[in-house]
Amino acid sequence: MKKIATSIIFAVACAGAWGQTTVCGIVTDAETGRPVMDAYIRVDNSLAKGVTNSEGRFHITNLPDKKHQLSITHVNYTPVSIPVSTTDEVRIDMVPSAQNIGQVVVTGTGTHHRLKDSPVPVQVITASEIASTNATSLVDALQKLSPSFTTMINGMGTTVSMNGMSNDYYILLVNGRRSTGNDKWERVNVGNIKRVEILNGAASTLYGTNAIGGVINIITNDSKNSVEVQNDFMIKNNGRISESANLDIQKGKLGSFTSYKHQEADTWQLSPYEENKKGELVETKKIASAGFHDDGVTQRFTLDVNDRLSFYAEGNYYRHKTDRPAEVYNYDIKHESYGYAFGMKMMAAKKSYITFDYNTDIFNSKYDYFSDVKNKKGKITIPKGTSLTRKRTRFHEATFKGVFTLSDRNKLSVGIEYQIDALKSASNNIRKEMASTFATFVQDEITMTRGLSALLGVRYIYHQNFHSYATPNAALMYRIGGLNLRANYSMGYKAPTLSQIFATEISKLVDRITIGNKALKPEKNNYFGFNAEYRNQWFTLSGNVFLNKIRDMIDYVTIAQGDAAIAQYGHQTVRQRQNINRASILGSTLAMNANFGYGFSLNAAYTHLRAKNDETGKPVDKTVKNSWTMGAQYMKSCGFYTLYANVNGRIYSRRFSESYGYAPHYNMWDISTRHTFNLKKITVEPGLGVENVFDWTDDRPYNSNYATLSPGRTFYVSCAIKFKY
C-alpha cells in the first residue's frame, strides 16, 4: 500500500514538472480603472492560487503550459471567471458589488462553495469588517459583529457562549485544525485573519466531538505575493497595547508565513468595595480585570511541488502571564501553549483531491506564587517561588480525507480521523490520564435540479471510554432567483472531558471538594434548523430559526455535606459531576445588510433565545435572552486617500448565571475611523476612535456577575503599515 501511494504522489509530481510556466496579470475596477488589491485568484482543477498586490498585479507559478480557467473573487466585487493561456499578461476588470456575493466558504460542508450556494448556512466575517471595528481580539470582533456571541470573563479566562451554548459545546478551528486550551481565543492574531466562518448547529458528522453547538473556523492570510509585510499597532486607556506583525515571502515553489502578536494591559477595578460575610460593603483592593502581558508567534512553511501537489508545516508558541497586585494576591496565573502541524493536499483527478493533516496542540497552565501561602496556624504550606501545575493538556489529531466529484451532480467526501487527549494536573491530583477516539465519516452532496440540492452524511465514532456512537446529518436547499431556503437536521456528540472524569478539585474560597466520576456518559443533541436568505447586489436579508435539544448534560451534584462529608472526605461539602440535565434552546436570528450608495452602508442583527434547563425550569447557564448588533459605515475615496468611518453598537438583555444570578442589561457604542493612504507598494493606515462612548460601567461590588469588564469610555490611536510586492 505504501508503494502504491508513493508511486501516485511521484507520478503527479513528475507530470507537473514538465513545461511549467506562469500566469500573470492585473485586476482593475471596471468603473474607475484603479487597481484592485487583495483579489483572490484560483485556477480551476488545480491547487494553484494567487493574490493581487497593491498595484493589482498577480502571478501564479508552477502551471502546465496550456489553457486554464481563472476564478477571481473579492469581498467588494462581483466574481469573475475567464479562460487564459500562459503566454500573455491578462487584464481583468471587476464590477463593484455592495454585497459579498462571491465569498467562497468551506466550513459548512468541508468542501468549497460560494456562500450563496452552500446547502448549510454559514455566516462570514471578513477581515475588512473586523478592521472597521478596530477589534484587537477575536472575542471582541465576534461580539461587535454578531449577536450570537456573548462573553463572561473571570480570572481563569474567557467563556464565550454561542447561541446559548458555552465554549465547551462548539469548537474553534484555525485553518480547519482544532484549537484547544483555555487560551485558544487569545492566541488568535486578529491582524492575520482573512475571514471567520461561523457554522451554527451540531456539526459532529464533519468535526467530531464537542461540535454540538457549532463551529468557528478562522481562515488566516496566505499571501501569494513575492513579499508582504504588515504591522498593526494600537494603544488605549489603562495601559492597553496591542501589536501584530506579519511577514510573508513567496519565492517560486517555497512560501514562508510568519505572524507575531503582543498584548498587554494594566490592572483595574470596577468598584473599590466588596461584601463581607455579613453582607456589608467594605473597601477592597481586589480587581475586576487583571493586568497581563502576552506574546504569540506562528511560523508556516509551504512547498508547492506543482499545481497538483502541495505540502505545509507549521509551528506556534504562545505565553500569557497575569500581573496581579501583591497586596491582595499571592500568585499569578501563567498560560503557555505550543503546537505543530503538517500535511499535504493532492489533486487526484478533475475536481477531486485528497488531504492529510496532523495537528498537535499542547497547553500548560500554572500558578506562580510570588509570596508565601500560610494556613490558619501560620505555617507555610506553599513557599514563594513555587510553580504549581494547574493543568497540562495535550491534543493529537490525524485526519485523512478525500473529496471526489463523481459527476456534475454528485460530490462525495470520505475520511478517517484519530485523536488522543491527555491531561496532567498537580492541583487536581491527576498524574496522567489519556483517551483516544477513532472516527470515520462519509458525506454526499447531491444536486437534484438547478435550484434544489441536498446533503447527507454520517460519522461513526469509537471512543476508548464510551465505545460506539453514530452522528448523522441532512440538509436541503432550494434556490429561486435571489432567495435561498434551507432546512437541516444534525445530531451532535460531546465526550466527557478527562477533567470531568478524573479531577479532584478543592475550592480556594470555600470548604468544598469536587471529585471525578468515571460513570459519566457522553452528552448528545438533536438540532433542527430553517434558514431563509434573500441576496442581491445591494441588499441582504436573512432569517434563521433553530431548536437545539440536548440530553445527558453534565452538571454538579452535591453528594455529601456536613459531618458525614468531613468524616469521609475531609471537607464540608462534596460535589460530583453527573449526567442529570436536559436542555432546550429555541432561537431565532434576523440579519440585514444594505448599501445605499455614495459610500453609506448599514448592518443590523438580532438574536432571541429561549434557553431552558428542562430539569429545573431555569435558563441555561450564561445565556442572554435578547441581543442586538448594529453598525453604520461611510467610505469616501479621493485619489490615494480613503476615509473609513464606522459606528458600532451592541445591546444585551440580562445574562443568567447559575452561581451568581443575573448580570444587568447594557448597551455599548463605539465610533472608529481609519485613514488609508495608498502609496503604491506601501499603504499607511492611521486610526482614531472612541469605545464605550456613553461611559457605561458595571460598578457593582467586587465578585459580582459583571455584565462587562469595560473600564469606561476609552480613546485609542492605531496605525497599520502594509507593504506588498
N, C-alpha and C positions, 0 to 999 in steps of 0.2 A: 504493500500500500504506500509506504514512504517513497519507493522508487517511482511509482506512478505519479504521485503528487509532485515530486521533484521534477520529473520529466515535463509535466504540464507547465509548471512555472518557467522552466528553462526554455520551453518552446515558445511561450508567449513573449518572453524577454527577447529572444533572438528574432522573432518575427517582426518586432517593432524596431529592431536595431538597424535595419537596412533602410536607407532612403529617408531618414528622419529629417524634418525641416521645421520651419516656424511660421505661424500665422501672426501677423501684427496689423495694427490699425489704430484708428482714433474714433472715439464716441463723442458726439456733439448733441446739443439741444436743438431740436428741429425748428424751434421758434426763434431762438436768439443766436444760434450758431456757436455758443460758448461750449468749451469742453465740459464733459460730464465726468466728475471724479467719483470713484468707488462704484462704478458699474461692474457687475459681476458677469463674466463670460464663461459659459460652459460649452464644451464640444460634445455634441450628441454621440452616443455609443462609445464614449471614451471617458477616461478619468481626468483628462487634461482640462485646465481651467485657468482663468486669469482675472485680474482686477485692474481697472484703469487708474492711472496716477493723476496728479494734479493738473496735467495737461491733457487729460482724457485719453492718453495712449496706453496700449497694452501690447504684450507679445506673449505668445503661447508656444512653448518649445516641445520637442520630442514627439512630433506628429508624423505619421506616414505621409509620403508625398502623393496626396490625392485630394479630391474634393471633400469638404467637411460641412456640416451644418452647425452654425453657432446659435446659441440661445443667450440673449442678453437681457438682464433684469437689473432694476434699480428701484428703490423704495418710492421714488418720486416720478417714475416714468412708466409708460405702458411697455410691456415686454416686447422684444423684437426677436425674430428668428430668421436667419438668412443663410443661404449657401455661399461658401467661399472656397477659393483654391489657395494653395500655399505659395503662389508666385507673386501676388500683388498685395500692397497695403490696402486695407479696406477702410471705408468711411461709413460709419453707422449713425444715422440720425434717430434720436429717440423723442417721442412725443410726451410732453409733461402730463402727469396724471395726479390729481389731488388725492387719490386713494391708493393704498398699497395693494394693487390688484395682481401684481406679478410675483409676489413673495413666494419663494419655494420653502416648504416645510418638510420635516422628516419624522417628527416625534409621534404624530397621530397613528401612523401605520408602520413606522420603521422603514419606509421607502419614500422616495422623493415625489412630492406632489406640489402643484401650485396651491396656494392657500385656499382659493375658491373651489378647488377640485378635491380637497381632502374629504373622504367619507366620514371621518371623525373630526368634530370641531376642535380647532386649535387656535388659541389666542397668541398673537405675536407682538412682542415689544421690541422695537428696533433700537439700534444704537443712537439714532438721531432723536428718538423720543426720550431716551434716558438722558442724553445731553441737554435736552430742552428743560429738564427739571433740575439740572446740576446736582443730581444724586451722587453721593460718594460711596454708597454701598448698595449691594444687590437688594437688601431688605428695604432700604429707603426708596429705591426705584420701584419695586413691586407695590409698596403702599401708595405711592403717588400716582401710579398709572393703572391700578386695578383694584376695584372694591372687593375682590375675592380674598384679599390678604389682610390679616390683622396680626399684630405682634404683641408679645408680652416679654419684657426684658427684666432679668434679675442678675444676681452675682454669678450664677452658673452659666449664663449665656442667653441666647435669644430663642424664644419659641415663636415660630411663625405658623399661624393657622391659615389653612386654605379651604374655603368653603366649609368651615366648621370643623375641619379635621386638623389636629396638631401635626407637627412635622415628623412624628413617628409613623404617620399614616400615608405619607406620599414620599416620593424620592426626588432627590436633586441629582441631575446628571450634568457633567461638563463634557461636551462633545460626545454625548451618548454613553459616557462611562460614569458609574455610580460614585458619588462623593459621600463620605461618611464622617463621623466625628462631630463633637459638639461645636466645632468652629467652622463647619462647612460653609456657612453663609459668609463669614468674614474673610474666608480665603479667596473668594472670587474677586478678581481685579476688574472693576467696572470699566476702566479705560481700555480693556482688551475684549469687551463684549461686542460681538457683531449683531446678535439678536437673542432674545429669550423666547422659547416656545413653551406654552403652557397647555397641558392636556388635562382637562377636568374629568374626574370619574375614574373608576377602577381600571387599571391597565396591567394587571398581573400576567395576562397572556403574553405580552411582549417583554415586560420588565420585571416580572417575578415578585418576590415577597416585598411587603410594605407599600405596594402601589395600589392601596385601597382607595385613597382619596384623589390620586392623580400623579402627574409627572411634570417637573420643571426641567427643561433641557437648555443649558447655556451653550450657545454656539459662539466660539471665540474667533477673532480675526485670524485669517490665514492668507495674508497678502501674497500676491504673486509678482509684485514689483521687484526690481533689482535691489533697491534699498528703501526701507520705510522706517522712519524714526518718529516717535511721538512722546511728548512729555506733558502731563497734566498736573497742575498744582492748584490747591485751594486752601485758604485759611479762613477760619471762623472765630466767633467769640469762644470763650472758655478753653483757649489753647488748642482748639481742634484744627489739625493739619492733615491734609491728605495729599499724597503724591503718587503718581504712577508713571512708569517709563516702559516703552516697548521698542524693541529693535528687531526688525525683520529683514532678512537678507535672502535673496533667491539668486543662485548662480548656477545656471544650467540645470542639471538634474537634482542638485542639492539645495535644501532650504533650511534656514535656521531662524527660529522664532523665540525671542527672549522677552519675558514680561516680569516687571518688578513693581511692587506696591509697598507703600509705607503709610501708616496712620498713627496718630497719637491724639490724646485729649487729656485735659485736666479733670480733676475730681470736682463734683458739685453736689450740693444739697438742693432738695425741693422745699424742705421745711427744716427749721432748726429744732423741732420738737418731736418727741415720741411719747407714746402712752406707757406708763408703768403698769405693774400688776394690779394696781388699784383703779386703773382707768384714768389716772390724772396725767396731764400734759407736763412733761419735764424737758429741760433742754438736753440736746444731744449733739454730738459731732459725727454721728453715723451718716453715711452718704447714700444718696439715691443712685448716682452714677459714678462708678469707679474710674479714676484715671487709668490710662493704659498706653502702651505703645506696641505696635505690631509691624512685622515685615514678612513679605512673601515673595518668592521668586519661582518662575516656571521656565523651563528650557525644553524646547521641542525641536527635533530634527526630522527632516523628511528626505526621502530618496525616491524620485520619480524615475523608475527604470526606463519606462516609455509611457505612452498614453494608455496602456492597459494594465500596468502593474506599478504599485507604489507601496512604500514601507514608511513607518514612522517609529520614533522612540521619544519618550518624554519623561522628565523628572520634575518634581516640585518640592518645595520646602516652605514651611510657614511657622512663625512663632508669635505668641501673644502673651503679654505679661501685664497684670494689673499693677497700679501704683496706689495702694490704699494707705490712708493715714495711720501712723503708728499709735496715735492717741487712743484709738478705739478698736484696732485690729492687730492681730499678731501674725498674720500670714498673707501672702499674695498668692494669686492663682496663676499658674503658668501652663499654657497650652503649646504643644509642639506637634506639628504634623509633617509627614513627608510621604512621598509615594512615587511610583514609577509605572510606566505603561509602555507597551509596544504592540505593533500589529501590522497588518497588511491588507490591501484590497486589490482584487484582480478581476478584470472583466473576463468572464468565462465564455460569453457569446454575446450577440447583439442584445443590448438592454438587460443583460443578466450579469451578475457578479457574485463573488464570494468574499467574505471578510473574516479575519481572525483578530481578536483583541484580547490582550491580557492586561490586567489592572491590579495594582496593589496600593492600598491606602492604609496608612498607619497613623494613629492618633494617640498622643500622650497628654495626660492632664495631671498636674502635681500641685500640692500645697507647699509653698516655700515659706518656712517660718523665719521671720526676722526678729522675733522676741520669744522668750520662754513661755511655755504653757504650764500653768500650775493647777493642781487640784485644790479642793477646799481646805486641805491641811497645809497648803503652801509648798508642797513637794513638786518639783519639776517633773512633769510627765513627758513633755516634748521639748527638748532644748532648742534654742535658736540655732539657725543654720541647717536644721533638718529639712530634707526634701522628701515628702511623703507622696507616693504614687496614688493618686485618686482613681485613675482609670488608664488602662492601656489597651487599645483595641487594634486589631489587625484584620484587614479585609482583603481577600484574594478573589479574583473573578477571571475566568477564562470563557470566552464566547466564540463559537464558530457558527457562521450564518451564511446562508445562500439565498439570493433573490433571483428568481428565474421567470422571465417573461415568456410564458408558454404560447401566447397569441396576443393579438391586439386587444382582446377582451379578458385576458386572464393573467394574473401575476401571483406567483407562489413564493412565500417566504418560509424557510425551514431553518432550524438551528438547534444547537445544544449548548448548555451552559453549566459550569461547575463553579461553586462558591465555597469558600471557607471563612468562617468567622472565628476570631479568637479574642479572649478577654482575660486581662490580668489586673487585679486591684488590691493593693495592700489595705486601703481604708475599708474595703468591703469584704476582706478576708477571702479573696479568690486568688489562688496561686496561679492557675492557668486552666481555662476551660475552652473547648473548641466544639464547633458544629459544622457539618458540611451539608450542602444541598446540590443535588443533580436535577437538571430540568431539560426537557426537550419541548419544542413548540413548533406549530405549523399554522400558517395563516394564508388564506386565499382571498385575493381582491378580484372581484368579478364585475365587469362592465356589461350589463344586460341589454340596455338600449343606450341611445345617445345621451339621454338625460337621467338614466337610472343605473346606479351602481351599488354593490353590496360588499361586505367584508365578513368573513367567518374565520374564527381561529380558536385554538385551544392549546393550553400548556399543561404538561404532565410534570409534577414535582415530586421528588423523593427527598425528604428531609431526614437527616440522621436520627433525630429525636422523635419526629412526628409522622414519619412514613409517607404514604402516598396521598396526593390530592390532585385534582384537575380543575383548571380555571378557564372556562370558555368565554368568548366574546362574540358579538354580532353587531353589525352596523348597516344602515341602509340610507342612501342619499338620493333624492330626486331633485333635479335642477330644471327650471323652466325660465328662460331669459336670465335676468339678474337675481332670481330668487332661488335659494338653496333651502331644502327641507331635509333635516337629518334626524334619525332616530337610532339609538344604540342601547345595547344591554351588555353588561360585563359583570363578571364575578371576580372578587379580589381575595387575597390571602396574605396574612401577616403572621409570621412565626414569632413566638415569644423571644425576646432578646436573652442573651446569656446572663445579663444582669438580673432580669426578672426571674430567671430560673435559679440562679446560684447565689446572688449577692446577699450579704448581711450588712445592713446599713444602720448606723447609730446616729441619731439626730444630734446636732450640735446645740440645739435650742431647748429641747425638752427631753425628759427621760423616756425615750422611745426607741425601740429596735424594730427593724423590718427584716424579716427572714425570707429566703428564697422558696420557690415552690416548683419541684420537679414534675408535678402533675398538671402543669398548665397545658392548655390546648391552643392551637392557632386561632387567631381571630379571622373571621370571614365576612364577606358582604355581598350584596346584590345591588347593582347600580343600574338605574333606568334614566335615560336622558332624551330630551327632544330639543332640537335647535332649529330656528328659522332665521335666515340671514338674507337681506337684500343688499346688493352692492352694485354701484355704478361708478363712473369716473369721479363724481363729486360728492357722493354721499354713501354712507354705510350704516345700516341699522340691523342689529342682531338681538335675538332673544333666546334665552336658554332656561329650560325648566328641568329639574332633576330630582330624583328620590334615591337616597343612599340608605340602605338598611344594613346595619352592622350587628353581628351577633358574636357571642362569646368574648365580649370586650373584657379586657383585663383591668382590674381596679383594686384598690386597697381594701382589706377587711381586717378589723380588729379581732384577733383570735384569743387574746388573754389580756387581763387588766388587773391592777391592784396587787394584793398579796400573792395571789396564785401566779401572776406573771413574774413578780420579783423572785419567788421561790424557784420557778423553773428556768427563767431566762435572765434574771438579774436586772430587769428593767420594769418600770411602772406600766408601760403599755407595749404590747406586741402586735405587729401588723404582718400581713402576708398578702401577696397579690394572688387573686383568684379570678377565674372566668365567671363573672357574676352579672355583667351588664349587657343590655341590648340598647341600641340607639337608632333613631330615625332622623334623617336630615332631609327636609323638603326645602329646596332652594330655587330661586329664580334670579336671573341676571338680565338686565336690559342695557345695551350699549349703543352709542351713536357717535359717528364721526362725520363732520360736514366741513366742506370748503366753500367759502363764499366769494372767492376771487379777491384780487387786489392784495393778496398776502394774508388774508384773515382766515382762520380755521377754528373750529370748536369741537371738543370731545366731551362726552359725559357718560357715566356708567353708574348703575345702581344694582346692589345685591341685597336680596331679602332671604333670610334663613329662619326656618323653624326647626331648630336642632334640639331634640328632646331625648333625655335618657329614659328609655321605656320602662326601666325598673323603678326609678324614683320619681319620675314625672318632672324632674328639674331640667334646666337647659344643660346641654353638653358643655363640659369644662372649656373655658377660654373662648367661648363663642360670642359673636356680636350679631344682633338681630338685623339691623339695618346699617348699610354703609354706602356712601356715595363718593365718587371721584369725578372731578371736572377740570377742564383746562381750556384756556383760550390762547391762541398763538397769533403772532404777527411777524411776517418776514418781509423785508424790503432790501433789494439789491441796487447798488449804484456803482457801476464799474467793478473794481476789485474789492469793494466793501459790501458786506451783508449784515443787516441787523436782524437778530432773533430776539423777540420779547415773548415772555410766557407768564401766564397767571395760572397757578395750580391750587386746587382746593380739595380737602378731604373732610368728610363729615361722618362721624361714627356714633351709633347709639351705645348704650351701656354694655360693657364686656363682663360676662359672668365668670367667676372663679369659684370652684368647689371649696377652696380653702379660705378665701378672703371676701367672698361676696361679690358685689357689683363694683366695677370701676365706672366713674361718671362718663356721660356722653361728652363729646367735644368736637370742635372743628378747627382745622388748621389751614392757613392760606399762605402761599409763597409767591413772590414776584422775582423773576430772574431775567437777565439779559445776557446775550452773547454778541460780540462784535467781531466778525470774521473778516480778516484781511488776507485775500488770496494773492500771494506774491509769487506766482508761477509755481516753482517747486516747493516753496515754503508757505505754510499757512499759519498765521498768528491769530489766536482767538482769546482775547481777554473777556472776562465776565464780571458782572456785579449783580448783587441780589440781596433780597431780604427774605428770610424764612420766619414763619410764625408771625406774620405781620401784625396781628392783633394781640400779641404778647400773652397768649394763654398758657398757664402752667397749672399743674395739679399739685397744689401746695398743702395737701393734707399731711398729717404726721408721718414720720418715718415708718416704713414697713407696711404702708397701705397698699392696696391693689391699684397701683398708679395706672391711669389711663394712658399717659405718655411720659417719657422722661425728658421732654424738651425743657431746656433751662429758660425759655422765654424767647423774645424777639432776638433774632440772630442776623447780623450783617456778615457778608462774605465777599471775598475777592478771589477770582480764579484766573488762570491763564493756561492755555494749551498751545503748544507749538508742534507742528507736523511738517515732516519732510518726506516727500515721495519722489522717487526717481525711477 
